[in-house]
Amino acid sequence: MIERDSLHRFLIERTHVRGEWIHLDATWNALCERAAYPAPVRNLLGEALAATALLSATIKFSGALTLQVRGDGDVSLLVIQAQVGPARVGEAEGHGRRTLRGLARWQGAPQAGSLATLCGSGHMALTIDPGRGGERYQGIVALEGECLADALHDYFERSEQLPTRLWLAAGEQGVAGLLLQALPGAVPDPDAWERTVALADTVTSAELLELSAEALLHRLYHEEDVRLFEREPVGFYCGCSRERVADMLRGLGRQETRAILAEQGRIEVDCEFCGAHYGFDAVDAEAIFSAGDQPAMPRTEH
């Protein structure tokens, strides 16, 4: 039985190869409820969702990883963000709350085909933001390859990071993916990376979507010694809130906010990721800025 909305890490013993398996269904359906995506856009968005979840698990931090694709084709923008919360007591770093959100923008009637068919010419960016004063990193490459997995392979080759390969699949009810990564260091089996990648190249989309992690790894690597780690849950979550929109208005300033209200009567903000709606009238706006004008209350020791 497939474990829903789950990520599994695995290690191929006595080699320098590690991997991850992901399967998302409720998370995928929650994302798709936000817009009526045409099938080609939906499939690309699903592959990106699986890829971002897998890539977020390769980095040991609490923060955000964002995959962004921009092009001049029918699909002009695709954004998926994975957020990793602090690890719970007794869990290793990177095993905390893992949530996803995302969206795509398109025009016309996108036709199924290669990445270039959907997105045209453009670029792909991976942004890592550890938060809490950590150093933000962004890598950008030209958008190349037949599919998103090819583009990501090209990204890792160009960025001189650890050799990494992904296999992705999107269906009506779920998305899935497999990631392999070569770890640094000498090992007694120097051909392990080429062998494990060649075996993974035989996987089909149906197998990714329908087989459990255990069954898929047995199908691919029954002659290897594979250590499969415990399931990590993954879910859909958007961190937008009325308070965050209020902070945005404070950033605009009282004069600019009043000018918008004078022109429009109300300030209406819709979250593109989850569809939440936030409205502010003149009274709301004055309350936001009045609260900021209040002097801090002195602390009293008892």
N, C-alpha and C positions, 0 to 999 in steps of 0.2 A: 504494500500500500504506500502511495506517495505521501510524504509529510508536507502538508500545505503551508505555504508562506514560510518556508524554511531554507536555511543555508547550512550546508555541511562543509567543513574543511576536511582534507585528507592528506596523507603523506604516503608516498611510495617508499617503503623501507629500503635502506642500503643504496639509495640513489640521491641525487640532488634535486628531486622533483617533488613539489608540493602542488596541491590543487584545491578547488572549491566547486561545489555543485549548488545551484539555486533553483527553487521552484516557487513561483508566486501566482496566486489565484485571487484571493480576496483583495490583496493589495492592487493587483492589476485591474480588477473590476471597479474598485473605488476610483482609480485614476481615469478609467474610460467613461465613468458616469459624468465626468465634468464637461465633456464635449462629444459631439457626434463625429468622430474621426472617420474619414474614408478608409477602406480596408488597407490600401498601401501605406497610408500614414500611420494607421493603427499598428501594423506589423513592425514598422521601423521604430515606433515609440516603444513597443513591447521589447524589442531586442535591446534598445538603449536602457530600458528599465532593468533588465536582467544583467546587462554589462555593468551598469553603475553599482548595483548591489554587490556583484562579484569584486569589482575593483576596490570598493570601500573596505572590503574585508582583507585586502592585502596590506593595509596601512594601519599601524598600531597607534591610534590616537583617538581622542574624543573631539569631534568637530564635523566638518562638512566636506564632502567631495562632490563636485559638480561636473557633469559631462554636458557640453554645449556644442551643437552643430549649427552653423549658419551657412546658407547658400543662396544663390540667385535663381534657384529653380522653384517648382511648385511648393516644395516644403522649404520655407525660408528660415525657420527657427525650430530647434528641438532642444529642450532643457530637461535634464533629470538631475535631481539632487538627493544624495544620501546623507542622512544625519546620524551620527553615532554618538549616543549619550554616554555618560560616565559608566564604567563597569560597576556592576553590583558587588556587594560583599561576597568574597570567595571566588569571583570570576577574574579571569585574566584581562588585562587591558585590551580593548578592542572587542570585547564580548558583551558590551552593554546594549542599550536600546538602539536598534538599527531601524530607521524609518526612511521612507522614500516619498517623493512627490515629483511631479513633472508635467510638462505640457508640450504641445507642438502647434505651430502656426503654418497654415497652408493657404493656397489660393487655387481657384479653378477646380479641375477634376484630376488629381494626381493619378498617374498610371503606374501600375506595378512594373518593377524592373530593377535595374542596378541602383546603387547609391547616387550615381551621377544623373540617372533618369529622374529621380525624385528631388534631389537637392541641387543639381547643377554644379557649378564651381563654387567653392567656398573653403571653409576651414573648420577644424574641430579643435576644441580646447578642453583640457582637463585642469580643473582648479581645486587645489587642496587648501583648506582653511582650518587650521587647528584651533583657532579661537584663543581666548584668554591670553592675548599678547603674543601668540606664536607667529612664526613667519609664514606668510601666505605664499603659495607657489602656484604658478600657472604655466602649462606647456601648450603650445599652439602649433599645429601642423596643417598643411594643405589637405583638403578632403579628397582622398584617393582610395581606390579599391572597388571591387564589385559590391561589397556589402559592408555593414558596420564592423563586423569582426575583422575584415581585411584592413579597414581604416585604423582600427585599434592596434593591429599587429604592426602596421607601418609606423604608428605613433611610438610604440615601444622600441622599435628598431632605430628610429631617428633620434629619440631622446636618450639613447644609450643606457637605458635602465635594464633591470633584469629581464631576460628573455621571457616573454609572456604570450600565450595564445588563448583565444576564446572561441567557443562554439555556442551559438545563440539560436533560440527558436521562439516564435510567438504564435499562439493559437487563439481561438475565440474565448476560451475560458481560463487560459493561463499562459505564462511565459516561463522559460527555463533556460539555463545556461551552464556551461562547464568551462572552468579556467584551469590552465596549467602554467606553472612558473618554475623556472630553473633557479635554484638557490646557488649562491657563490660557494666556492670551495672545491677542493679535490675530492673525488669519490672513486671507489673501486670499479664503478661501472660507467665508463665515459660515454657509452652509447645510449644511456638511459633516456636522455632528453629527446633525441631523434626517434627512439623507439616508442616512447609514450605518446609523442605528438602524432606519429604515423598511425597508431592505434586509435587515437581520438578522432583522427580525420575520417574514420569509418562510421562515426556515429551519425544517426539520422535525426531529423527534426522530431519525428514521431517518438523515437526512443527518448530524446531529451524531455519531451512533454509527458510521456506516459510511464516511464520507469522511475522507480525510487532510486535514491543515491546508491544504496547497497546493490540493487539489481544492475544498475548501469555500470558501476565500477567492476562488478563481477564479470559482466559481459565484455568489458574492454580489457581488464587487467587480471583475469583469473590465474594467470601464470606469475603474477607479481605478488609481493607481500604488501597489502594495502592496509594502512591504519586509518579508520574512519572515526572522526571525532563527533562529539555530541551535537545535536541540533541547536541552531541559533534561530530564534523567531525573528521575522521581519514583518513590518506593517506599514500602511499608508498613514502619513501624518503631515499636516501643514501647520507651521508655527505662527501663522498670521493671528492677529488679535486686534481688538479695538484700541488697546493701549499702544500697540506698535504704530497704528495709523495716527494716533494722537501725537506720538513722538515725531512722526514724519511732519505733521503740521507745525509742531514747535520748531522743527528744523527750517521750515519755510519762513517762519516769523509771523508776528501778529499783523503787520501791514499787508503782506502778500496774501495771507489767509482771508483778511477782511475784503481785499480786492476780489478774490474768487467768489466769496459769498455775495458781494454786491452785484456781480455779473450773473451768477447762476442761482442764487437763492439758497442753495444747499451744496455741500461738498459730498459727492458720492464716490466711494472707492470700492471696487470689486477685486477680490483676490483671483488672479488668473490660475493659480494652482488648484484651489479647492472650491472656488465659486462663492465664497462667503462675501456678504455685502455689508458695508459700513457706511452710515450716513451721519453727517454732522450739520446742524443748523447754527445760526449765529449765537444762540445761548450756549450750545455745546462748545463752540470755539472759544467764547469768552471764559468759560469754566476752565478750559485747558490752559489758557494763558494766565488766568488769575491764580490758578494753583501754582504755577511757576513763579509768580510774583511774591508768594507768601514767604516771609522770612522763616528760617529754620528755627524750631523751638529749642530753647536751651535744655540740655540734659540735666536732670535733677537726681542727685544721689540720695538714696534712702538708707 
